[in-house]
Amino acid sequence: MAETFVIDHVGQRGDGVARVNGAPRYVPYTLPGETVDATPMAASDRMQLVAVRTPSPQRIDPFCGHFGTCGGCAIQHWQPDAYRAWKRQFVVDTLARADIGVDVADLIDAHGAGRRRVTLHARRAADGSFPVGFAAPNSHAVIAIDACPVLDPMLSGALDAARALAALLKPVAKPLDIQVTAADNGLDVDVRGSGPLPAKIVTALSRLAEQYKLARLTRHGELVLMRAPPVVTMGVATVPLPPGSFLQATVAGEETLATLAAAYCGKAKRIVDLFCGVGPFALRLAVKARVAAFDSDAGAIASLQKAVASAHGLKPITAEARDLFRRPLVPQELRDVDAVVFDPPRQGAEAQSRQLAASKIPVVVAVSCNVTTFARDARILIDGGYKIEAVTPVDQFRHTPHVELVARFVR
């Protein structure tokens, strides 16, 4: 039976939060001040929205017909200025809880043309078809989609290609995961869950790759076929992509984060880039500074080295594969460095932050996709004698609760 709630605020995951006897109840797709009807989900404090009795004046119509059934976007129903204020406030509140005092700049929208990476799922349906789309909210069910308006137009063929792959590979026991990246010269596709591919299937895949202009097709990162090595442009460099490689979600997001990092490095002439990936920061920082880049992904480092070898107009870049969680750079290795940029995965960089805190580096620039782990690492730097001067939040995952940021620390 549905219960009636009054929504107090929007929580960190994008759900409306109501209070019942002091305990939170999370109701998706709702806004502050709304009166709503919702039913409880089994063994959970999450609710399923039934109806909005009293809508907020900030409520707007979603622009995607799949919103609410597809689990991709959490917020399309909130007026943009209020949504942007909420996302910035999440950064402010998280830092305040860690007792980190700093003025947080306005949120920068870095959605740009849309997301250039997507992971689609396919599963056999009861009628024998193979729907392709995204997982439903809090479920493994696949919601078939005919279009996704948050994707970069360069991914316009991704859904058709994924449907053709699903029809050919016919996933049965578990979903087929199809990761598609928009490279400059075609779609780079990595398939997971298909099982071994017999020769006749590979032949059929070759025809499919021609039809849908796939630059490369891999299975669990292993090459199946390649029409052209997929590449992306970063600054003045052309970077070959490792299979299934990590890229920032949007081109605008990558450029915004790199521009902020470079500005926060100031006039530094010797920069270390930690968790460098394929080089989105290093290849831009090297316009004005010598760069030493490190990452645990040997494939990413090899791609960066190839990009450096063919680029012109850059100062020297060295790139080394190193596990920065187990072997963080220590102060002795950072003695002659003017600035460090570090952009770790979501778990942050606690071990590396402790070594940075013990160093004498004048400037540390942190890039983060997780405000909570950033606050922990920032606290380590501050306790080690650094002062946090600036924090700029960046929104390249528009319509979701995810927010990134770039921060500057100085001694």
N, C-alpha and C positions, 0 to 999 in steps of 0.2 A: 504494500500500500504506500502511496506517495505521501511524503511529509512536506510541510511548508517551512522554508528557511528565508532569513534575511541575510544577504551577502554583506559581509563586513569589509573585505578587501580582496585583492587578487594576490594569490600566493606565488611562491618562487617558481612553481611549475606551470603557472598560467591559469590555474583553477581559481574560481571564486571560493572564498573561505567564509563559512558561517560558524558561529559559536553556539554549541549546545551544552549547557551546564559547564561552561568553561573549556570544553573539548572542541577541537576543530572538526568540521565536516567540509570535505572538498567537493565542490560542484563545478564540473567543467563547463565552459562556454557561458559563464555568468560574470556580472560586473558589480562593483561596489554599489550598495544601496538598493539592489534589486530584490524583490520578493519572488521566490521561485518554488516550484514543486519538484521534488526529486525523490528517487527511490534508492535505498541502500544497495551497495554491491556486496556480495557474500564475503564475510570475514575481512572487511576493509573499512577504512574511514572515508573512502571515496564514494560518491553518489552518482547516480545517473540522472541527468536533467530530463524532466518530463515536460515542464512548461514554465515560461517566464510570465508571472502574473503582473508584475509592475516593472516594466523595462526602464533601464537607466537612460537619461537623455544623451549619454555618450554612446549608446548602442547604435551600430550601423549594420547594414546588410553585408554578409560575407560575399566576396567576389567569386568564390569557387563553389560549384555545385556539390563537390565531394566533402566540403568542410563539415565536420561533425561525425562523419562515418569513416573517412580516411584518418589515420593517426598522424599524418605529417605535420599539420599546422595546429597550434593550440589557440591562436588569437587572430581572428579576422573580423571579429565583431565589435572591436573597440575603436573609438575615434582616434586617429593617428597621434594627435598631440598628447592625449592622455596615456596612450600606450607607450610613447617615447618617454614620458615623465616617469611612468612605472618602471620601465627597464633601467633608466638611470638611477632611480631611487633604490633599486635592488643593490647596485654597487655601493651607494652611499651607506645603506644600512649594514651591509656585510662588513665594510671597513670599520664602521663605528663599533660594531660588536667586538672587533679585534683591537679596539682602542687605537685606531690609526686615524689621525687627524690630517685631512688634506681636502682642499677644494676639488671636487669632481667636476670636470668640464661637461659641457652639453654632449649628449649622445650624438655620434656621427652615424648617419644612415649610409651603410656601405653595401646595400643590396645590389645596386647597379642594375645590370641586365638580368640578374637572377643567378641561381645556383648552377654551377658547371659540373657538379658531381651528383649522382643519384644512385641509390641502391634500390632496385625493384625486386619484388618477390613473385614467384609463380608456384601454384600448387594445383594438383588435379582436383576438380570439383566433382560433386556427386553425379552430374550429368555427363562426365567424361571430358569436359572442356578444361582449359588451363588458363584461368584468369590471371592477369598480370597487374600488379599495382603495389600498394603499400599495406602494411599491417593495420588492422583496425585498432582503435585505442584500447590499451590494456588487453590485447588479444593477439593470437597468432593467426587469426583468420585473415586471408588476403582480400582486400577490397579492390576490385578491378576499377581502373581509372582510364578514361579516354583522353585526358589531357591534364597537365599540371602547370598552372599559370605562374608558379614561382621559379620555373626552370629557365635558364639562359636559352635563347633561341638556338644557340649552337647545339643544344640537346634535343632539337625538334624531332629527330628521327629515333630517339632512344626508345620510346614506347613501342613503336612499330618493330624495331629490331628485337626488343625483348620479347614481344609476343611471338615473333617468328622463331626465336631461339627456344622458347618454352614449347611451342608446337612440335619442334624437331626433337628436343631432348626429353620431353614427356616426363616431368618429375612425378614421382609416385610416393615414396615413403616419407620424404621430407621436402620442404620448399626448396626451390631453386633460387639462389640469390644471384642477381645480375647487377654488377657494379659498372656503371657507365660514366666515363669522364670525357668531357669535350676538349679534345686536343685541337691545336691549330689546324691540323691536317686530317681530321676525321674523328670518329668515335673510338675510344679505347675501352674495351669490354673485358671484364674478368668475371668468369662464371664459377660459382661454388655450389656443390651439392649434386653435380650431374652424374658422378660415377665415371669410370673409364669410358673413353670415346673410341668406338670401333672405326676402322678405316672408312667405311661407307658413310658414317656420320660426319667424319672430318671432311670428306668430299662435299657433302651437302652443306656443311658450314662454310666452305670456301665460296660456294655460290651465294650463300646468304651474305657473306662479308662483302662481296662485290655489289650485291643489290642494295645494301644499306650503308655502303661506304664506311665500313669498319676499318680503321687503321690497323688495329691489332685485336686478336682474340686470344685470351689466356684462360686456363682452367686452374684454379687455385694458384695463380701466379706463374704457372708453367705454360710456355708458348704452345699454342695450337696452330695459329697461322698469323701472318703479318703481311699486309699490303704495303705498309710504309711505317717506319719507326715513328710513333706518336711523339710530338714535341709541343711545348708551350713556350711563349715568349715571356721572359722576365727581364725588365729593363732593356738593356742592349743585347742580352744573351738569349740564345735558343737552347732550351733545356730538353734533352730526351727523357721521357718518363719511364721509370721502372714500372713493371706490372703492378696494378692495384695501388699505385703510389698515393701518398697523401698530398693533397693540395688544399689551400684555403678554399672555402666553399664558393666564393665569388671572386671574379677578377677585381672588382672594385674593393672587396675586402682585403685582398692581398696588397693592392696598391696603397690603400689607406693605412694599413698596419705598418707597411714598410716605410711610407713617408713619415709617419709619426716617429718610428724608431730612429730613422736617420736624423730627424729634427732634434730629438732628445739626446742624440749622441753629440750634438754640437760640432765643434771643430776637431774632434778626436781624429788622430792620424793612424792609430793602431787599435783595431777593434777585434774582439773575439766574439764570434757568433755561435752560441751554444744551442743544441737541438735545432740545427740549421736546416734539416730536411734537404730538399733539392736546391736550396739557395735563394728563396724569395727575398730575404734580407741581405745576405752576403753579396749577391750580384748587383744590388743597388748601392749598398754601402761602399763597395769598391770603386765607385765613381770618384770618391774623394779620399778614401782611406785604404790602408793595407788591412786585409781581413784574414784571420785564422778561423776556420769553420769546423765544427765537430758535431757528429750525430752517431747514434748507435746503428742506424740503418745503413749497411754497407752499400746496398743498391742505390740509395739516395746520394751517398757520397760519390759513388762512381759516376752518377749522372751529373752531379755538380762539377766534378773534375772535367768531364767531357765538355760541359758548357763553358767552363773557364778556358779550355784549350782553343775553342773556336771563337771566343768573344774578343772584341777589339775596344780599346779605349778605357780599360779597367786597370786599376792598380793591382798588385799581386794578391792572389787568393790561394791559400793552402786549405786543403780539406782532408780530414782524417776521421776514420770510423773509430768510435770510442763509446763505450757504455757509460754515460754520464751519471747513471744511477749507482752503479757499482764503482766506477772510477771517475768521480768528478775531478775537474781541474782544481789543483791546489794553489795556494797563494804564491808559492815559488814559481809556478808556471805562468803566473799572471803579473809578474813584477814590472814588465815593460809595456803594459797595456794601458791605453787611455780610456777605453770604454768596453763594457761587455753588454751584449744583447742576448737575452735568453728567452726562448719560446717553447716551454715544455708541453707535453701532453696534459690531459685533464688532471692527472694525479699530481701535477706540480713538480717541483724540483727541490725537495727538502735538503737532500744531501749536498747538492751543488750550491744551494743558497747558504748553507753553513760555511762552505769554503769561501764563497764570495764575501760573506760577512767578516771573515778573518783576513781578508786581503786589504790592500791599500788602493784599489782601483778608484779613480776619481768619480766615474759615472757608471751606473748600472741601469740598464733599460730592461724592464720586464714586460713581456707580452704574454697574455694569458687568455685561455678560453674557459677558465673556471675561477670565478671570483672567490670562492671559498678557499681553494688551495693557494690562490694568489695571496689572500690575506695572511695565511699561515706563513708563506715564504717571505712576504713583506715584513712581517713581524720579526722574523729572524734577521733580516737586513737592518732593520731599525734598531733592534737590540744590539747589533754589532757596530753601531755608530753611524749608520747612514741616515740621511734625512730624506723623506719622500717629498718631492717638489710638485709633482703633477700626476694626474690620472685622467685619461681620456677613454671613455667607453665607446665601443664600436659595435654597430648592429649589422652584421652581414647575414644573420639568421632571422630575417624579418618574419613576423607572425609566429615565432616560437619564444620560449623563455630564455634561450641561450643568449649570452652577451659576452663580448670580449673586451679587452682593455689593453692599453699601453701606459706604463708608468715610468717615471724618471726618479732615480735615487742618486744622491750626491754625498760626497764626504766634504 
